[in-house]
Structure formats: structure tokens, C-alpha cells
Amino acid sequence: MAFDSFYEFLAMGGHAPYVWSAWGVTALLLITTVWHARVEQRQLLKGLKRRARRANSARGSTQ
Amino acid sequence: MWAFIHKLGSPKWFYGISAKLQPWFWAAAALLIVTGSLWGLAFAPADYQQGNSFRIIYVHVPAAFLAQSIFIAMAVSGLVFMVWKIKVADMAAAVMAPLGAAMTFVALFSGAVWGVPTWGTWWMWDARLTSMLILLFLYLGVIALRGAFTSRDSASRAASVLAMVGVINIPIIKYSVDWWYTLHQPASFTLTSRPAMPTEMWLPLVIMVLGFYSFFIALTLMRTRSEILRREANKRWVQELVTGQAEEAR
């Protein structure tokens, strides 16, 4: 451990605003990216399934 | 070789193989980034000159590496698409651009924040910083260009050409610290010599860099799969895949 206490870790030897904002923005962007990719995938699959169901029922009603 | 390239170029094949590869890259990314972050933030010793502000290096350098690597990957994909008409290459190039822009932003932002305690300024119009800002604009240009055409093929070709031309900026970024007098220090890492840092400082950095690369690969696989579904929605195999899944869900 490079720090003696958790408080010292947070304080970063007086450099807390710099260290934590740089790390915070990085973490935020990485997490948002993954979240966006998951939402994108889920919505695409949902849309495709809905379309397939509609095509199926259309085929069913003409028979 | 040709058979392999054609297989790789088949969206259906890519959709299958990427599903198998994806979890490994996500696992590696998570493991490496968590380990590297804990090590870099809490265990690496403080720098004797910069104190704890040097811990920004563990996000700044991996982001800057990715920002440049993604642009090269995008240009190569563009070339592959233009020469061999391989659509998967264009899909991959399309999904890479936003992550590349995000990583360029992270490199610029973390660098600016780091500059305040270290250089006494958050911005300077010096060669390294300016060429990085140009990289951000190139990414935004590629993204905007893709949205500016009604025809997908025209959009893909325009974006490929911009990526291939814009890649000239990458060696300029790399050598900017040697060619011009800049505030930015020269590369901390070279392949030919040992880094001028103690092991417990550079090892977490190597871990973070590898973690960021795994993240990039995992995300690109995942989003290329989504892009395949979007563009191949009318293909038979996609419809079969979707209805098969729908039946499973029931």
C-alpha cells in the first residue's frame, strides 16, 4: 500500500481533484460504452423478433 | 488463405465465431482493468517529483494508445473494404469510430487535468496536444460522414477514404515529441529499452494497456454483431436465427 489510511488514499496527497476527475471520466465513458452496446443489442434483437412474429401471423391469416 | 479471408468476410460466420470469442475478451478486460486500477491507484509508489498526480498515467497512456490504434484499425478495415469489398470490415470500422473518439477525449481530458499540477497549464498549442486534437476531429469527421449519406455504400466509401487519408496524422502524433519542441515528454515506453521507471510503477501500466486493448476487441466484436443484425435483417439466416431464439424464449 502506498497510503497509510483510506482518507489519505482519497486525498491523493493534495492531488485528489486531478486524479479522481481523470479516473472518473475514464470510468464513466467505459461504463457508458458497455451499457450503450448492451441496450443496442437488446433493442435490435427485440425489433427483429417483433418483425418475425408479425410476418408469421400475416402468413397465418392468409392461409 | 483466400478461403479463410472469404470465411472471415461472411457476416454469418463472423456472427458465430465472435460469439465464442467475446466472453474471453470481456473476462480478460475486466480482470486486467480491475487489477491494474487497484495496483496503479493504491499500491504503486508515488512519483518522487509529481507525487500522486502521476497516477493519471494509468488512464492517460492506455487511452492514448487505443485512440491511435483504433484509428489505424479503422484505416486498415477501410482499405480491406475498398479493395476486397468485405462488408464485415466496413461494419467493424463503423462501430470502432465512437470508441476511438471517446478514447481520444479521455487522453486529452486526462492530459489536461494532469497538466495543471505538472506544467501549470491545462492546454498548450504544442505539437503533441494539437495533433491529438486533430485526431479527435478526424474521428468526429468519420462519424459525421457516415451519417451524411442516404446511400450506405457511399457513406462507407467516404468514411473509408477519410480514415485512410487521416491515418497520416498517426505518425505525426507519435513523432511530434521528437520533431518539435513540446511540453509533452517523450514516450515512456519503447520496445527497445527498459522503461525509466521502477517495475512496480510500469507493470500496472502494462496491465492497464492490455486491459484497454481487450476491452476494445470485446466491444468491437459485440457491436459488429449488432451491426450485422442491423444490416442483414432481411437475410434468411438472420430471420431463422431470430425465430429460433423466439421459440426458445417461449
HADDOCK unambig.tbl for C-alpha pairs under 7 A between the chains (distance, minus, plus):
assign (segid A and resid 1 and name CA) (segid B and resid 42 and name CA) 5.88 0.50 0.50
assign (segid A and resid 1 and name CA) (segid B and resid 43 and name CA) 4.44 0.50 0.50
assign (segid A and resid 2 and name CA) (segid B and resid 42 and name CA) 5.86 0.50 0.50
assign (segid A and resid 2 and name CA) (segid B and resid 43 and name CA) 5.02 0.50 0.50
assign (segid A and resid 2 and name CA) (segid B and resid 44 and name CA) 6.33 0.50 0.50
assign (segid A and resid 2 and name CA) (segid B and resid 45 and name CA) 5.45 0.50 0.50
assign (segid A and resid 3 and name CA) (segid B and resid 42 and name CA) 6.94 0.50 0.50
assign (segid A and resid 9 and name CA) (segid B and resid 42 and name CA) 6.98 0.50 0.50
assign (segid A and resid 12 and name CA) (segid B and resid 52 and name CA) 5.61 0.50 0.50
assign (segid A and resid 13 and name CA) (segid B and resid 52 and name CA) 6.17 0.50 0.50
assign (segid A and resid 15 and name CA) (segid B and resid 52 and name CA) 6.37 0.50 0.50
assign (segid A and resid 15 and name CA) (segid B and resid 53 and name CA) 5.57 0.50 0.50
assign (segid A and resid 18 and name CA) (segid B and resid 53 and name CA) 6.72 0.50 0.50
assign (segid A and resid 18 and name CA) (segid B and resid 113 and name CA) 5.51 0.50 0.50
assign (segid A and resid 18 and name CA) (segid B and resid 114 and name CA) 6.32 0.50 0.50
assign (segid A and resid 19 and name CA) (segid B and resid 53 and name CA) 5.79 0.50 0.50
assign (segid A and resid 19 and name CA) (segid B and resid 55 and name CA) 6.64 0.50 0.50
assign (segid A and resid 19 and name CA) (segid B and resid 56 and name CA) 5.67 0.50 0.50
assign (segid A and resid 22 and name CA) (segid B and resid 56 and name CA) 6.50 0.50 0.50
assign (segid A and resid 22 and name CA) (segid B and resid 109 and name CA) 6.91 0.50 0.50
assign (segid A and resid 22 and name CA) (segid B and resid 110 and name CA) 4.72 0.50 0.50
assign (segid A and resid 22 and name CA) (segid B and resid 113 and name CA) 6.64 0.50 0.50
assign (segid A and resid 23 and name CA) (segid B and resid 59 and name CA) 6.60 0.50 0.50
assign (segid A and resid 26 and name CA) (segid B and resid 59 and name CA) 6.92 0.50 0.50
assign (segid A and resid 26 and name CA) (segid B and resid 106 and name CA) 5.99 0.50 0.50
assign (segid A and resid 37 and name CA) (segid B and resid 223 and name CA) 6.25 0.50 0.50
assign (segid A and resid 41 and name CA) (segid B and resid 226 and name CA) 5.52 0.50 0.50
assign (segid A and resid 48 and name CA) (segid B and resid 242 and name CA) 6.65 0.50 0.50
assign (segid A and resid 49 and name CA) (segid B and resid 242 and name CA) 5.81 0.50 0.50
assign (segid A and resid 49 and name CA) (segid B and resid 243 and name CA) 6.63 0.50 0.50
assign (segid A and resid 49 and name CA) (segid B and resid 246 and name CA) 6.58 0.50 0.50
assign (segid A and resid 52 and name CA) (segid B and resid 239 and name CA) 6.89 0.50 0.50
assign (segid A and resid 52 and name CA) (segid B and resid 243 and name CA) 6.54 0.50 0.50
